[in-house]
Structure formats: C-alpha cells, structure tokens
Amino acid sequence: MLLLRNLRPGRPGGRHGIASSESRDPIGHAVAALSRLAQSDLLDRLGLRRQAERAVFTVTRGGFRTATAAGRTFARAGRRDSPGRRAAHATTRGVFDLTPTEDEQMLVDVVTELATEVLRPAAADADTACAAPEEVLAAGDEIGLPLLGVPESLGGISDERSVVAGVLVAEALAKGDLGLAVATLAPGAVATAIATWGSDEQQQTYLPAFTGEPSSGGSVAAAALALTEPRPLFDALDPRTTARRDGDDLVLDGVKSLVPRGADAELFVVGAALDGHPVLVIVESGAAGLSVEADPGMGVRAASLTTLTLDGVRVPASNILGAADGATYSQDAYRQCVRLSRLAWCALSVGVGQAVLDHVTPYVKERTAFGEPIAHRQSVAFMVADIAIELQSMRLLTWKAASRAAAGQDFSREVALARKLCADKGMRIGLDGVQLLGGHGFVKEHPVERWYRDLRAISIMEGGVLV
C-alpha cells in the first residue's frame, strides 16, 4: 500500500485554504509520508545508489505488441456517460502571495532530498542507457507521485486542485535530473487527466491501476500522455492524428513522438482530431494496430522517449475524456490539458535551471585563471547574475500560472508567458552554464552538458507530464 494513504490530518491554514481545523490537509498527507520515507532506510534497502545498468534501450514493434497484449487488463466499471468526481478548486485569501506554505515547503524539501540522493547519482548512466532504473521508478511510485493530481475520493491525496503542489514537485525533481523526473511523473500525467476530465466509468475503470492497491495487482501502471507529433511547425492545439466514428467505436490513425516510457506503458492518453475538433482519447496498450519504436533524442534521454504509431486502432467511443461533462467534443478538456502540460514543462525547466546555477556558482569561485578566481571577471560575474535573474522570473511566472489554475481562474495568458520565457531563457541558461565551465562544459564529467541538452527540449515537448 502506498505511503500516502490513511494518514492523519495536517495543520490548518495556508495560502490556498488547503486545510482547516475540521478538514484534511492534502499537503500535510504528502509531507508526513515523504518525511517518513526520508527517515527510513528505504533508499539503501532498495539499492537506489547503485549505478544503473548500461543497457541499450531498443524496442521492436512486434515485441512491444506481444508484451502489451500480455499486460494489465482493465475491467469496465462505473456508470457510462456519467460525470466523474472532481477535485474542488483551491480557495485564496485574495492577496498576491506566491510564497509556498510551510507544508508545501516541507514537501519540496523532502522531494529535493529524493532528487539529490536518488535521481542525481543515477542520471549519467540513465542518460547513456536511455532508460530509468527500475529502482528509481519504484521509489517514485511508492511515495505516491502518480497520485498527486488525484482527489482523495478517488484514491488520491487531495480534495482540492493540487496544481501548485505538482509544480513544486516537478521543479524539485528536475533539480536531480530532467529525464528521470519525466519518467517518474509520466504515469501521474495520465492519472491526473483521468481524475480531472474522466467520466465515472473511466475513473472507476482506470484509476485503481495507479493506486498500487491489491485489487489493481499491487503495482502502479506505467502510462503516458501522447500529444507531440513528428511534423514541422507542430501545433499541439491542431493535432493531425485523426479519430473517426465507426458505430460505437472510434478508429485512430496517426503518429505520436517523444512519448516517455512508451515501451513500458500499459495505458495512453492520446491527442487526436475528431470531426475537426481536438480530443483526448484513452488507449490501452494491448489495442490492435498500436506499435512503438525507441526514439531517443538529444536530451531527456532517461525518459525512454518513443514514437507511437496508431494504425486503425479501435477503441470505444466512451474513451473520450471530458465528453461526459457536456463539453462539445471535449475541446475544453484538450485545451486545458495542453496548458497544464506546458505549465509542468515550465516547472521542470526552472528545476534544471536552478541545478545549473547551483553548479556554476561555486565553480567560478574556485576556478582560477591568471592568479585569481574567474568570478572576479565582470563578464563571468554578470553571466552568473543574469542566470539568477532570469531563473527567478521564470519561477515567479510559473508559480503565478499554477496559482490561478488551482483556483479555477483563467490562466491561459500566464501559462503562455511562462512557456515563452522558460523556453527562451531556459535554453540560454543551459548554454551559459556550458560557457562558464569552458572546456569542462563540453565533457560528460560535469553534468552541465546534459542539462544543456535537456533544456533545449522545453520549447518542443508537449504532453508527457501534467500538473
């Protein structure tokens, strides 16, 4: 059973009205569980400090189909076409304050420790192998990362929208490694999507697979949110993957790229165009016509990126997310999904940017040239200062968008600004990090070259993660 279940209520108060003296505190749940994990010998017991195996990540289409056909079976449950349960919007005090609450900061501290002690040591080998170690993925599942966006009434940990907590967790994990952060957060993206827009039938059918309960086999399902497509000038709001109605079914055709952990995934949420309108469709990995190929990229390699091909894949028409709430073709759900995914990538870029700043600051103070630390040179000092300034602006825009999203307010403008700034300045931070280390920035002995490659993905990645 997950550690994030059956915990005592946390302290009252907080910026978002997350708790009161008579209600449960979802962040308090998480903090209590994560603190308990950090104080235990779980990390050593699981052997998480061992180096990841250097195995070449390759997948054949036939092998994948065989593996998925023998995977988890999802039994239909719940009421068809009936709206599912939704987490309430977070309340605010009406003041502009983006400072994390005490409980949120405790959550960040514990997840940062996980990123430092587990993700960072495994990052280099995972990047080489293009695969995340099973021990790292198991640790993320055990502390309940897939359930951060799932309401308590559905087996999760929160009664209110946990967008802010999700952003803080993504940022903290990315400080350890972006690729491993994406790999650990990928199942939670699907769980969050189903919890946020799913019908009662969809929630009752698929969410038990993410709780790790004995009724679901005792393990957390691997899953992926697939939005990106391999075409020039790709627009996430205008997918070319198609879905057409055929009786009570949908038939999907198209290609999705940069799908994290696609070879392991037992469930996908795929973006497609139905009658010219974008929709989100649940696709089980055992569906006929579904195939996957390894497609490692320049960065985010530890996330085991793949290409997903849908060739006449047939699924029930009831697998459309959001349709049960009366939205026309669930366009609202799709647009919200894209925005919340972009917000997650902004948070990840902030985490990697912070890792760069934390690495180069002591380096330039210790590295000497011409008899003095290179930090004494204005060109170096100003470059480090620029990284700190841009990083703080990225963080504040991301947090503001997350706060509005959690409160149920329109955040399209804020997430657009954050995405633009994080894509441009994040890539610049990676480049400056390499430049500040000189020749050391070009070799794998220092992690800045990997961070640079990872940060270039922020402007092109869509889906994969969700808050």
C-alpha positions in Angstrom: 0.0 0.0 0.0 1.3 3.4 -0.8 2.6 5.6 2.0 0.3 8.4 1.0 -2.8 6.6 2.2 -4.6 6.6 5.5 -2.5 9.4 7.1 -3.6 11.8 9.8 -4.8 15.3 9.0 -2.1 18.0 8.8 -2.0 21.5 10.2 -4.7 24.1 9.4 -4.2 27.2 7.3 -2.2 28.0 4.2 -2.3 30.3 1.2 -4.8 28.3 -0.8 -7.1 27.4 2.0 -5.8 23.8 1.7 -6.8 22.9 5.2 -8.8 23.9 8.2 -9.1 22.6 11.7 -12.0 20.4 10.6 -10.7 19.2 7.2 -7.8 17.1 5.9 -4.6 18.8 4.7 -3.5 17.1 1.4 0.0 18.6 1.5 0.2 17.5 5.2 -0.6 14.0 4.0 2.3 14.1 1.5 4.7 15.7 3.9 4.0 13.1 6.6 4.5 10.3 4.2 7.6 11.7 2.5 9.2 12.6 5.8 8.6 9.1 7.0 10.3 7.8 3.9 13.3 10.1 4.2 13.9 8.9 7.8 13.7 5.3 6.9 16.3 3.0 5.3 14.2 2.5 2.2 16.7 4.2 -0.2 19.5 1.9 1.0 17.2 -1.1 1.2 16.1 -0.7 -2.4 19.7 -0.2 -3.5 18.9 3.1 -5.2 22.5 4.3 -5.0 23.7 1.6 -7.3 24.6 2.7 -10.8 22.0 2.0 -13.5 22.8 -0.9 -15.8 24.3 0.2 -19.1 21.7 -1.5 -21.4 20.9 -0.3 -24.9 17.2 0.7 -25.0 15.7 -0.9 -28.1 12.2 -1.9 -28.8 10.8 -3.7 -31.8 7.2 -3.3 -32.9 6.4 -7.0 -32.8 8.0 -7.4 -29.4 6.1 -4.5 -28.0 2.7 -5.8 -29.2 3.4 -9.1 -27.6 4.4 -7.5 -24.3 1.4 -5.2 -24.1 -1.1 -7.9 -25.1 0.0 -9.9 -22.0 -0.1 -6.8 -19.7 -2.7 -5.5 -17.4 -6.4 -5.9 -18.2 -8.7 -3.0 -17.4 -12.2 -4.2 -16.4 -15.0 -1.8 -17.3 -16.7 -0.3 -14.2 -18.8 2.7 -13.2 -21.6 4.4 -15.0 -21.2 5.2 -18.7 -21.6 8.8 -19.8 -21.9 9.9 -16.1 -19.6 12.8 -15.0 -16.9 11.7 -12.7 -15.8 13.2 -9.4 -13.8 16.4 -9.5 -11.4 18.0 -7.0 -12.6 21.3 -5.7 -10.8 24.5 -6.8 -8.4 25.8 -4.2 -9.5 28.9 -2.3 -7.5 32.0 -2.0 -7.2 34.8 0.6 -7.4 37.5 -2.2 -3.8 38.6 -1.8 -0.9 38.3 -4.2 1.4 35.9 -2.4 3.2 33.2 -4.2 5.3 32.1 -1.2 4.8 28.3 -0.6 3.0 27.5 2.6 5.0 25.8 5.3 3.6 22.4 4.4 4.4 22.9 0.7 8.0 23.9 1.6 8.4 20.8 3.7 7.1 18.8 0.7 9.7 20.5 -1.5 12.5 19.8 0.9 11.7 16.1 1.1 11.3 15.7 -2.7 14.6 17.6 -3.2 16.3 15.1 -0.9 14.9 12.3 -3.1 16.2 14.0 -6.2 19.6 14.6 -4.7 20.1 11.2 -3.1 18.4 9.0 -5.8 17.9 10.8 -9.2 21.2 12.8 -9.4 23.5 9.8 -8.8 21.6 7.7 -11.4 21.3 10.4 -14.0 24.5 10.0 -16.0 24.1 6.2 -16.5 20.4 6.6 -17.2 21.1 9.2 -19.9 23.6 6.8 -21.5 21.2 3.8 -21.3 18.2 5.9 -22.4 16.2 4.2 -19.6 15.4 5.0 -16.0 16.4 2.3 -13.4 13.5 0.3 -12.1 14.5 1.2 -8.5 14.2 4.9 -9.2 10.7 4.4 -10.8 9.6 2.2 -7.9 10.7 4.9 -5.4 8.6 7.5 -7.2 5.6 5.2 -7.2 6.0 4.2 -3.6 5.9 7.8 -2.3 2.8 8.4 -4.3 3.9 10.7 -7.2 1.3 9.3 -9.6 -1.5 10.3 -7.2 -0.6 14.0 -6.6 -3.3 15.1 -9.0 -5.9 12.6 -8.0 -8.7 13.6 -5.5 -8.8 11.7 -2.1 -12.3 10.5 -3.0 -10.8 8.6 -5.9 -7.9 7.1 -4.0 -5.5 10.1 -4.2 -4.4 12.5 -1.5 -6.1 15.8 -2.2 -9.6 17.2 -2.0 -8.6 20.4 -3.9 -6.8 21.1 -7.1 -3.1 20.4 -6.4 -1.6 22.3 -9.3 0.7 24.3 -7.1 2.0 21.2 -5.3 2.5 19.5 -8.7 4.6 22.4 -9.9 6.7 22.5 -6.8 7.3 18.7 -7.0 8.2 18.9 -10.7 10.7 21.7 -10.1 12.3 19.8 -7.2 12.6 16.5 -9.1 14.1 18.3 -12.1 17.0 19.6 -10.0 18.0 15.9 -9.8 17.6 15.1 -13.4 15.1 16.2 -16.1 14.9 12.8 -17.9 14.3 10.8 -14.7 11.8 13.4 -13.4 9.8 13.0 -16.6 10.0 9.2 -16.3 8.7 9.3 -12.7 6.0 11.8 -13.4 4.7 10.3 -16.7 2.1 7.9 -15.0 0.8 10.7 -12.9 0.0 12.7 -16.1 -2.4 10.1 -17.2 -3.9 9.6 -13.7 -4.4 13.4 -13.4 -6.0 13.6 -16.8 -8.5 10.9 -15.9 -9.2 12.3 -12.5 -9.7 15.8 -13.9 -11.8 15.1 -17.0 -12.8 11.4 -16.8 -16.3 10.1 -16.6 -17.4 7.9 -13.7 -16.8 4.8 -15.8 -13.4 6.0 -16.8 -12.3 6.8 -13.3 -13.6 3.6 -11.8 -12.0 1.6 -14.6 -8.6 3.1 -14.8 -7.6 5.0 -11.7 -7.3 1.8 -9.5 -4.3 0.9 -11.6 -2.4 3.9 -10.2 -3.2 3.3 -6.5 -1.0 0.3 -6.1 -3.8 -1.5 -4.2 -4.0 -5.3 -4.2 -7.2 -5.1 -6.3 -5.1 -3.5 -9.1 -2.3 -6.1 -8.9 -0.3 -4.2 -6.3 1.8 -2.2 -8.8 1.4 1.2 -10.3 0.6 1.1 -14.0 3.1 2.7 -16.4 1.3 5.2 -18.6 2.0 8.1 -21.0 0.3 11.3 -22.2 1.0 11.5 -26.0 0.4 14.9 -27.7 3.6 15.7 -29.7 3.7 14.8 -33.4 6.7 14.5 -35.7 6.0 17.2 -38.2 7.3 20.7 -39.0 5.6 23.6 -37.3 3.7 21.3 -35.0 0.8 22.9 -33.1 -0.4 21.0 -30.1 -3.8 22.5 -30.4 -4.2 21.2 -34.0 -3.3 17.5 -33.9 -3.1 15.6 -37.2 -3.7 12.3 -35.6 -7.3 11.5 -36.5 -10.2 9.8 -34.8 -13.3 8.8 -36.8 -16.5 7.3 -35.5 -17.5 3.8 -36.6 -20.6 2.7 -34.8 -20.0 2.7 -31.1 -16.2 2.8 -31.6 -13.5 5.3 -32.6 -10.8 4.4 -35.1 -7.5 6.3 -34.6 -4.7 6.8 -37.1 -1.6 8.8 -36.8 1.9 9.1 -35.2 2.9 10.5 -31.8 6.5 11.3 -31.0 8.6 11.9 -27.8 6.3 9.7 -25.8 8.0 8.9 -22.4 8.3 5.3 -21.4 6.2 4.2 -24.3 7.6 0.7 -24.4 6.5 0.1 -20.8 3.2 2.0 -20.8 0.0 0.0 -20.3 -2.2 3.0 -20.9 -2.0 6.0 -23.1 -4.0 9.3 -23.3 -3.7 10.3 -27.0 -4.5 13.7 -28.5 -6.5 13.4 -31.8 -8.8 15.3 -34.1 -12.4 14.1 -34.1 -14.6 15.8 -36.7 -12.0 18.6 -36.8 -12.0 19.2 -33.1 -9.2 18.2 -30.7 -10.0 15.5 -28.2 -8.2 13.3 -25.6 -8.7 9.6 -26.1 -7.8 6.7 -23.7 -6.0 3.9 -25.5 -5.0 0.7 -23.8 -1.6 -0.7 -24.9 -3.0 -4.0 -26.0 -5.1 -2.5 -28.7 -4.6 -3.9 -32.2 -2.8 -1.6 -34.6 -0.8 0.1 -31.8 3.0 -0.1 -32.1 6.0 1.7 -30.6 9.6 2.3 -31.5 12.5 3.6 -29.5 13.3 7.2 -30.5 16.0 8.6 -28.2 16.5 12.3 -28.6 19.2 14.8 -27.9 18.0 15.4 -24.4 15.6 13.9 -21.8 17.1 10.6 -22.7 16.4 8.9 -19.4 12.7 9.2 -20.0 13.0 6.4 -22.7 11.4 8.5 -25.4 9.5 6.6 -28.1 7.4 7.0 -31.2 3.8 5.7 -31.0 2.1 4.6 -34.2 -1.7 4.2 -34.4 -2.8 2.3 -37.5 -6.6 1.7 -37.4 -6.6 1.4 -33.6 -10.1 0.8 -32.4 -11.4 1.9 -29.0 -14.9 2.5 -27.5 -16.3 6.0 -28.2 -16.8 6.3 -24.5 -13.0 6.6 -24.1 -13.1 10.3 -25.0 -12.1 12.3 -21.9 -14.4 15.2 -20.9 -17.3 14.4 -23.1 -19.4 13.3 -20.1 -19.4 16.9 -18.8 -21.3 18.1 -21.8 -18.4 19.9 -23.5 -18.6 19.8 -27.3 -16.1 17.1 -28.4 -14.3 17.8 -25.0 -12.4 20.6 -26.6 -12.2 22.3 -23.2 -10.5 19.3 -21.7 -8.0 19.1 -24.5 -7.0 22.8 -24.3 -6.7 22.6 -20.5 -4.6 19.6 -20.9 -2.2 21.3 -23.2 -1.9 24.3 -20.9 -1.3 22.3 -17.8 1.3 20.2 -19.6 3.1 23.3 -20.7 3.0 24.5 -17.1 4.6 21.3 -16.0 7.4 21.7 -18.5 7.9 25.3 -17.3 8.3 23.9 -13.7 10.8 21.3 -15.0 12.9 24.0 -16.8 13.0 26.0 -13.5 14.3 23.0 -11.7 17.1 22.3 -14.2 18.0 26.0 -14.4 18.4 26.0 -10.6 20.7 23.0 -10.9 22.8 24.9 -13.4 23.0 27.9 -11.1 23.9 25.8 -8.1 26.7 24.1 -10.0 28.3 27.1 -11.7 28.3 29.5 -8.7 30.9 27.6 -6.6 32.8 26.6 -9.8 33.5 30.1 -10.9 34.6 31.0 -7.4 37.1 28.1 -7.2 38.3 28.0 -10.7 41.4 30.2 -11.1 42.9 31.9 -14.1 45.8 34.4 -14.2 46.2 34.1 -10.4 42.6 34.8 -9.3 39.1 33.2 -9.4 37.4 33.7 -12.7 34.4 35.0 -10.7 36.4 38.2 -10.3 36.0 38.9 -14.0 32.9 41.0 -14.7 32.0 39.0 -17.8 31.7 35.9 -15.6 30.0 37.5 -12.7 27.5 39.3 -14.8 26.7 36.0 -16.6 26.0 34.2 -13.3 23.9 37.1 -12.2 21.8 37.0 -15.4 21.2 33.3 -14.8 19.9 34.1 -11.3 17.7 37.0 -12.5 16.1 35.1 -15.4 15.6 32.0 -13.3 13.7 33.9 -10.7 11.4 35.5 -13.3 10.8 32.0 -14.8 9.9 30.7 -11.4 7.5 33.6 -10.5 5.6 33.4 -13.8 5.2 29.6 -13.4 4.0 29.8 -9.8 1.5 32.6 -10.7 0.0 30.5 -13.5 -0.2 27.5 -11.2 -1.9 29.5 -8.5 -4.6 30.7 -10.9 -5.1 27.2 -12.4 -5.6 25.8 -8.9 -8.2 28.4 -8.1 -10.1 27.7 -11.3 -9.3 31.1 -12.8 -8.3 31.6 -16.4 -4.5 31.1 -16.7 -4.1 30.9 -20.5 -2.2 34.3 -20.6 0.0 33.4 -17.6 1.0 30.0 -19.0 1.7 31.4 -22.4 4.1 34.0 -20.9 5.7 31.4 -18.7 6.2 29.0 -21.6 7.8 31.6 -23.8 10.1 32.8 -21.1 11.1 29.3 -19.9 11.7 28.1 -23.4 13.9 31.0 -24.4 15.7 31.8 -21.1 15.9 28.1 -20.0 17.9 27.3 -23.2 20.1 30.3 -22.6 20.8 29.2 -19.0 21.9 25.9 -20.3 24.2 27.5 -22.9 25.7 29.9 -20.4 26.3 27.0 -18.0 28.4 25.3 -20.6 30.2 28.5 -21.5 31.1 29.3 -17.8 32.8 25.9 -17.5 34.8 26.3 -20.6 36.3 23.0 -21.8 34.8 21.3 -18.7 31.4 22.2 -20.0 31.9 20.1 -23.1 32.7 16.8 -21.4 30.4 14.4 -19.5 32.5 14.6 -16.4 30.4 17.6 -15.5 26.6 17.5 -15.8 26.1 20.9 -17.4 26.3 19.4 -20.9 23.4 17.1 -20.1 21.4 19.9 -18.6 22.0 22.0 -21.8 20.7 19.2 -23.9 17.7 18.7 -21.6 16.8 22.4 -21.5 16.6 22.6 -25.3 13.6 20.2 -25.1 11.4 22.7 -23.3 10.4 24.6 -26.4 9.3 21.4 -28.3 7.9 19.0 -25.8 4.2 18.7 -25.5 2.5 16.3 -23.2 4.3 13.6 -21.3 3.8 15.4 -18.0 0.8 17.2 -16.4 0.1 19.1 -13.2 
